Amino acid sequence: MIDPAVEQMLLKDPKSYVISADVVANVTATNTLEHAFMVLSKVGYSRIPVLTPDDHLQGMISLAAISDYLLHVPGAAVDQLSRYTVADAMLPVNRWVDDPTKLETILNYLVDEPFIPLVDEHKVFQGIITRREILKRINFMAHNLHNYYAVTAKNSLTDKVD
C-alpha cells in the first residue's frame, strides 16, 4: 500500500502526468506496416497504440513486432511492408488503466512498461501515462516533501526496514 502522504503528493495534479490522446502518435489496424514503420521511426518511440477508427484501444505495434512479423514472411524484405497491415503484426494490450488516480496499479505496470494506455469505461483511448512523467512527479516530491510535511524518522536509517 502506498503511504497516503506520498500518494497525495504524486496525485496532486493527475492530469500533469497524462499525455493526452490528441498528441500521442498512433495508427489503425488497417494502416500498412510501412506506414506504422514510418510513424514509429519518426516519433522515436519503441511502440505506439493501435486504435479503431472511433478511437477505441485495439492493440500495440512496435518496431520489434514488425521485424518479427517480417521474419515469418517468405522472402521478407522491407520493401514488402506496404503489402501487410498493422493488424497482421499488432500486439495485444495486456495492461491499461481507466483511472489516472490508480497510482498503485500505474506504478506496478510502469516497472515493466515504458507507458500505460489510459482508456475510459468504453475503452476509448484517452492518452498515456509514461514512466518519464511519473518520475517527474517523484522528483517533484523528493525535492518538495519538506514544504508539505514535517518528516521525522521512526527508526535510524541504518536500521533494517522490513
Secondary structure, 3 states (H helix, E strand, C coil): CCCHHHHHHHCCCHHHHEEEHHHCCCEECCCEHHHHHHHHHHHCCCEEEEECCCCEEEEEEEHHHHHHHHHCCCCCCHHHHHHCEHHHHCECCCCCECCCCCHHHHHHHHCCCCEEEEECCCCEEEEEEEHHHHHHHHHHHHHHHHHHCCCCCCCCCCCCCC
